[in-house]
Amino acid sequence: MTDLLAVEALRVEFPTDRGVARVLDGISVAMAPGEVVGLVGESGCGKTTLARAILGVLPFGGGFIRGGQIRFKGRDLLREDQRVLGEEVRGRAITFVPQDPWSSLSPLFTVGAQIMDLMKWKSPHRARSGRGRWPAVLSGYPRERRARDRQDVLDILSAVRIAEPARALERLPHEFSGGQRQRLMIAMALLPAPDLLIADEPTTALDVTIQAQILRLLRGLAKERGVSVLFTTHDLGVAREICDRIVVMYAGQVVESAPTDAFFERPAHPYTRRLLDSVPRSDGEIRDIPGEVPSLISPPAGCRFHPRCDYATVECSAGRAPEGVRGADHSVRCHHPLGAI
């Protein structure tokens, strides 16, 4: 099957007062159509930077892409014109669900005004009508398309279980709870009929009960509509709930990629094993990972995890391990993987 998204050997650097931080160092990730892939790892490992690089929204004057490819439906996004990206890809073929639903909507305008403004620029009806090019927007918002768009909005609000959708459009954002706002964010991300939805820890600000509801809703809608989801999280329980496959990142590098069941049952990289051991247990025991996350300005040579690894040898500090294949769609980069490969 042809990959929907293929990130290959991506390198992103950030200039700092103390030197250049290599935030992504040769990252490779692939996604199939309709697949839900989780990016997991400790804070600062590069999950959000990878998501922003795919969207083409790295901080201005901050992050710089120094090499690699980001191919989406066969197109290398790094070589696309920015105007084309804005009109055809960003916000339409690839959409985004943010981490914080509280700061993602303007408090000054009704939800309906904000959603319909999104539809004016990004609705599938506009794309199909051939009016997607920039000069066409000068003609305004045709009444017939606006009516179709409004019905699409009402339908998707019902799908994400917003009560009384027509009345909801007339309300201001502060009249919705945190869980309802995140449902609105999911609805807005699905409205342009995207091929890929990037969700950046979208349940972090929610309590556990609402979090579970949102996860089931997001996965169900994605599968129903055939949308691929790239889901970033530091919560392994969340990843197990929603993902088909999990990609483990450490200090700007991918160390393991596996189907969800294999990830939890047969972890191959020592860091993956340590991550799983650090999950709080029912008896209250918590096993942390010894040592500290390495500096991205002066990272250790070879495998970046080797200073914290129980199995490290001289070989681990001499060079990064080649990718090894454990089974179907299960790969690991480690000189001393757990179990035989």
N, C-alpha and C positions, 0 to 999 in steps of 0.2 A: 504494500500500500504506500502511495506517495505521501510524504510528510506534509502536513499543513504548515508547520513551522519548523525550521531547522536553523538553530544557532550554532555556528561552527567557529571554534578557536577565537572567541570574542575577548578582546582586551580593552578595558576601560581604566583610565587613570584620572586621578584628581590631584591638581597641584595644591600643596599646603605650605605653610611657613617653614616646616621641617623637612620638606622634600616631596617627592611624588609618591602618592599612594596608589599602588596597583590593586584597585578594588575588584576588578574582574581579570583573571589571569588565565586566558585560554579556555573559557567556558564553552562547552558544547552541550546542547539540549535539543531534542527533537520531539515533536508532538504529532500524533496521527489525528485525522478528522474525528471529532466527537469524543476525544479522550480528555479525561480530567487528570492533570498532572500536578502534583504538589511539590513545591520547592521548600525544603526544610533545612534548618541549621540555626546556630546561635545568632543572636543579634549582631549585626555588623558583618555577616558573612557575604553579603552582596546580593541578597534576594531582591530587595526593592530596586537596587541599581540595575539589575538585569531586566526587571519589568519596565523600568523607565527607558532603558536603552531600546527595547523592542518597540515601545511607543514613540521613540524619538523625542523624548521630553527630558533629557538630562539637563541639570541646571545650567543656565546660560553662563558661560565663563567658568564653569566648574568642571564637570566631567568631560573627558575627551576620549573618543573611540580611537584606539591606536592600531587596530587590526581585527581581522575576522570577517564573518558574514552573518547577516540575519536575513534568511530567505523565508518569505511568506507567500505561499501559493506559487512558488517558483520565482518570485521577484526578490531581488536583493534590496532590502529597504534602505541599506546604507548608501546605495547609489541612486536612489530615487530623488527626483526633484521635491523640495519641501512643500511646494504648493500641491503637487499631486498627492503627497502623503496626507496633507490636511484635508483634501477633498474626497479622496477615495479610500484611504486606509484608516487613519487615526480618527476615532470617534464613529466610524461606520463599519468597516470590515474587522477592526480591532477596537474593542471598547474596554472600559475600566470601571471597576467597583472600588472606591477608596476605603481606607481603613477607618476614617472618622466621618460618620454620617452627619455629625453635628455641624461641621464647618463646610460641608459640601453644597449647601443650598443657601441662597441669599435670604436673610430674614426680612427683606423689604418687599418681596414680591410673592404672590400666591404660588403654590406648587404648580397649578395649571399654567400660569404664565411662563414659568421656567421650563416646564416640560415641553410646551408647545413651541417655545423658542428653540429648543433642541431639535424638535421635529422639523422646523422650518429649514434648518441647515442640513440635517442628517437623515431625514426619513427615507425609507426604502422607496416610497412613491416618487420622491424627487429624483432619486438615482435612476429609477426605471423610466421616468418621463424624459430623460435626457437633459434635465435642467440642472445638472450637478456642477457645471462649470461656473466659475466665479462671476462673470458678467451677468449671468441669468438671474442672480439674486436681486438685481436692481428692479426686476419686474414685480417684486413683492411676494406675497404668499397667496397664490390662487385659491379661491374659495372652495372649489371642488376638492383640491388636494388637502386643504386644511380640514375639510369635513372627514375625509378618509383617515387622515392622521389622528384626528380627535377620537375616532372610533377605535383605532389601533391602541391609543393611550388608555381608553376605558377598558378595553379587552385585557391589556397587560396588567393594569391595576387590579382587575379581578383575579387574574392568574396568580399574582403575588399576594392575594388575600388582603387587599385594602378594602375595607367596608365602604359601601356607598361611593363608588369611584367618582361619579359626577359631582357630588358634594365635596369630596376630597380635593378636587381640582381648585375649589374656591377657598381652601384653607391656607393659612400661612404655615411655614415650616415648624414654628414653635408649638403648633397645635398637635404635632405628631410625637409619639414616643420614639426612643432610640431605635427599637426594633422596627417600627413602622417606617422610620426614615431610611433604614438600611434596605427595607423592601422597596422603597421608592428608588434607591440607588440601583438596585438590581433591575427594576423595571426600566429605568432610563438606559441602562447598559444593554438591555435586550431589545429595546425598541428599534434601533437601526438594523435589526436582523444581522448581527455580526457572525463571522466565522470563528472568531476567537475572543474570549472574554478573559481579561486579566483581573484577578481579585487579590488585592494586597491586604492580607490579614483583615478581611471585612467584618469579622465578628469580635475583634479584640475589645471593643468598647461596650459589648453587650454582656448581660448576665448569662449564666450557663443554660437556663431553660430557653431563653430567647435565642441563644446561640445555636442550639440544637435545631430549633424550628427553621432558622435561616439557612443552615447547612442543608437540611433535607429539601427545602424549597429550591435552593440554588442548584443542587445536583439534579433534582427532578426536572426543573425547567430546562436545564442545559441538555439533558438526555432527550427530553421531549422535542426540543427544537434543533437538535443536532449541532449544538455549539460546543466547541472545545473550550476548556477552562484551564488557565494557568493560575494555580492557587498558591500564594506564598503564605507561610505560617511558621511559627516556632513551636506550635502546639501539636504534638504527635497524635493526640487523641482526635483532634480536628482533622488531621491528614488522613487518619484511618477511616473516618466517617465518610469522607467525600471523594477521595482520590482513587483512580485506577492504578496509578503508578506514582512512585515517589523518587525524587531526585534530591540527594543529600549534598549540600554545599558546606565547605569549610574554608574560611579565610580567602574567599574569592576563587575557589576551585571546586569542581565537581569531583567527589570522591566515590560516590556510588549511585546507581540508578537501578531500581527494581520494581516489579509489580508489587502492589501493596501487601499482599499475603506473604510473598517471599521476603519483603523488607522486614516484617515483624517476626517471621518464623525462622528465617535463615540469613541474618545480617552477615555481610562478608567483610566490611571494613571495620577496624577497631574503633574508629570514631562513631560509626553507626551503632555499634554495640554499647559504647559509652552513653550515647544519646538515649537509647532505650533504657539503660540502667538508671538514668537520672530522672526518669518519670516518677513522681511521688507514688508510694505504694500504700495499700490499704492499712498496713501496720504502722504507717507514719514514717517509715525509713526513707531517706532521700540520699542517693549516692551522687555526689557532684563529680564533675570531671576535673581532675587535678591540673594545676598549672593555669596559664592565662592564654587567651586568644592572642596570636602573634601580631606584631605591628605590620600593617600593610605597606608601610614606608620602607622597612628593612626586614622583610619576612625571612624565616630560616630557609636555607638551601634545601633542595630536594622536596620531600613530602613536608608540607607545612604543619602537619599534625605530629611529626615525629618527636618533638620535644615533650609532648604530653602522652606519648604512646607507650604502652607496656611491652610492645613487641618490637620496638625500634632497634635497628642495628646500624652499623656504619653505612651499609648500602642505602638506607632510607635517607640519610643526609647527603648522599653523593648525587642523587638525581631522582626526579619524579618517576614513579613506577609507570610502566605501560598499562594500557587498559586491558583487563582480563575479563573473559566472559564466563559466567558461572552457569547460566542457563538461558532459556528463552527470555530475551529482553531484560537480562540481569547482568550488569557490568560493574566492575570495581577497579579502582586504581590503588593498588597496595602491593608492596614487595612481600608482605606476609599476611595475606588475607585469612580470615577465619574459615576453616574448613578447606577441603581440596577443591581446586578449580579444574 
